[in-house]
Amino acid sequence: MKKFRRSRASVLVIALSAVLASHAFAADPNKPEIRFGATAGPYSDQIRYGIKPQLEKEGYKVTIVEFSDYVQPNLALADGALDANAFQNEVYLKRFSDDHKLALSELVKVPTAPIGLYSRKHKRLDELKDGATVSLPNDVTNQARAIILLQQLGWVTLKQGIDPVKSSERDIASNPHKIKLVPLEAAQLPRSLDDVDYAFVNGNFALASGLKLDEALLLEKIPPYYLNLVAVRTADLNKPYVTDIANAYKSAAFGRVIDQRFAGFSKPSN
């Protein structure tokens, strides 16, 4: 009888070891490591606190690669140096993919910090004076977002027939206050606050620089097409590791992280 009990215990130990071993390997055995690119700040932090822990419980090794620009993350993804990235909206992804002939696709939208209008020289928008300087992003997608807000404020008007989503400073018909627009790389916009009257700053770079969303004099109400997203290579859309990434973003655990750490972010409906 004692011998039987020892044998049975051995079987249980072996079975338990097998279960533990099964969790020591990635759910997708062909992709044990996921290299996830993001701009430094809230989107890399969303991965760090809300996504990486979930994927690591599934057995993946997750490496976060941070970028300070909007060009390299897509090129690295297309080249295979990354497996996914999170930093852009669907308008930018489509334009960039078309321009560079890249096969990249949206996987899931993510909570997004709005672009805001900030100032260190003025406390109100009605303090605008003729000849004021306003810095704004120089990439086409985010510049259009800033120009839409400028038009909403009545500081500029666009030419007839121009799609605001595709607008640039060349499409401005009137500029009654003779505002001087200063296009800059998005990551440089927080630094420009010491030199300009007002600056449009993307939410991720605002937060990364120490600005707070509630300090903005104006915040964008983000439409769905300007919500940021996770992008992957189109050929990988149906792979198990990609499904695991999407499930992590849609999970209740990720939702709790957003509520605790990213107040004020616009959330996708799905």
Long-range contacts (C-beta under 8 A, 24 or more apart in sequence): 23-57, 23-58, 23-59, 24-59, 25-59, 26-58, 26-59, 26-60, 26-61, 26-241, 27-58, 27-59, 27-60, 27-240, 27-241, 27-244, 28-60, 28-239, 28-240, 28-241, 28-244, 30-239, 30-240, 30-241, 31-60, 31-83, 31-239, 31-240, 31-241, 32-59, 32-60, 32-61, 33-60, 33-61, 33-62, 33-63, 34-60, 34-61, 34-62, 34-63, 34-83, 34-84, 34-241, 34-245, 35-63, 35-65, 35-81, 35-82, 35-83, 35-84, 36-62, 36-63, 36-64, 36-65, 36-82, 36-83, 36-84, 36-85, 36-86, 37-64, 37-65, 37-66, 37-67, 37-73, 37-76, 37-77, 37-82, 37-84, 37-85, 37-86, 37-87, 38-64, 38-65, 38-66, 38-67, 38-73, 38-85, 38-86, 38-87, 39-66, 39-67, 39-68, 39-69, 39-70, 39-73, 39-87, 39-187, 39-204, 39-205, 39-208, 40-66, 40-67, 40-68, 40-208, 41-204, 41-205, 41-207, 41-208, 42-113, 42-203, 42-204, 42-207, 42-208, 42-262, 42-265, 43-86, 43-87, 43-110, 43-204, 43-228, 44-86, 45-261, 45-262, 46-86, 46-110, 46-111, 46-254, 46-257, 46-258, 46-262, 47-86, 49-257, 49-261, 50-248, 50-249, 50-253, 50-254, 50-257, 50-258, 51-245, 51-248, 51-249, 51-254, 53-253, 54-248, 54-251, 54-253, 54-254, 55-244, 55-245, 55-248, 58-244, 60-241, 60-244, 68-187, 69-185, 69-186, 69-187, 70-139, 70-142, 70-186, 71-96, 74-100, 74-102, 74-104, 74-231, 75-100, 75-102, 77-102, 77-104, 77-231, 77-232, 77-233, 78-102, 78-103, 78-104, 78-233, 80-233, 83-232, 83-236, 83-241, 84-230, 84-231, 84-232, 84-242, 84-245, 85-230, 85-231, 86-110, 86-228, 86-229, 86-230, 86-231, 87-204, 87-228, 88-141, 88-228, 88-229, 88-231, 89-141, 89-225, 89-226, 89-227, 89-228, 89-229, 90-225, 90-227, 90-229, 91-141, 91-144, 91-165, 91-225, 91-226, 92-139, 92-141, 92-142, 93-229, 93-231, 95-140, 95-141, 103-233, 103-234, 103-235, 104-231, 104-232, 104-233, 104-234, 105-231, 105-232, 105-233, 105-234, 105-237, 106-229, 106-230, 106-231, 107-229, 107-230, 107-231, 107-232, 107-237, 107-242, 107-245, 107-246, 108-229, 108-230, 108-245, 108-246, 108-249, 108-250, 108-268, 108-270, 109-224, 109-227, 109-228, 109-229, 109-230, 109-268, 109-270, 110-227, 110-228, 110-229, 110-230, 110-249, 110-268, 111-258, 111-262, 111-265, 111-266, 111-267, 111-268, 112-203, 112-222, 112-226, 112-227, 112-228, 112-265, 112-266, 113-202, 113-203, 113-204, 113-206, 113-207, 113-213, 113-262, 113-264, 113-265, 113-266, 114-203, 114-213, 114-219, 114-220, 114-221, 114-222, 114-264, 114-266, 115-142, 115-145, 115-146, 115-149, 115-200, 115-201, 115-202, 115-203, 115-219, 115-220, 116-200, 116-201, 116-203, 116-206, 116-211, 116-213, 116-215, 116-216, 116-217, 116-218, 116-219, 116-220, 117-149, 117-198, 117-199, 117-200, 117-216, 117-217, 117-218, 117-219, 118-190, 118-193, 118-198, 118-199, 118-200, 118-201, 118-206, 118-211, 118-215, 118-216, 118-217, 119-193, 119-197, 119-198, 119-199, 119-217, 120-193, 120-194, 121-197, 122-197, 122-198, 122-217, 123-217, 124-217, 125-153, 125-217, 125-218, 128-155, 128-177, 128-179, 128-197, 128-198, 129-177, 129-197, 130-177, 130-178, 131-177, 131-178, 131-179, 131-180, 132-177, 132-179, 132-180, 132-197, 132-198, 133-179, 133-180, 133-182, 133-195, 133-196, 133-197, 133-198, 134-179, 134-180, 134-181, 134-182, 134-196, 134-197, 134-198, 134-199, 134-200, 135-181, 135-182, 135-183, 135-184, 135-189, 135-192, 135-195, 135-196, 135-198, 135-199, 135-200, 136-181, 136-182, 136-183, 136-184, 136-189, 136-199, 136-200, 137-183, 137-184, 137-185, 137-186, 137-189, 137-200, 137-202, 138-183, 138-184, 138-185, 138-186, 139-185, 139-186, 140-166, 140-168, 142-186, 142-202, 143-167, 143-168, 143-169, 143-183, 144-168, 145-200, 145-220, 145-226, 146-200, 147-171, 147-172, 149-200, 149-218, 149-220, 150-179, 153-218, 155-179, 165-225, 203-265, 213-264, 214-264, 221-266, 222-266, 224-268, 224-269, 227-266, 227-268
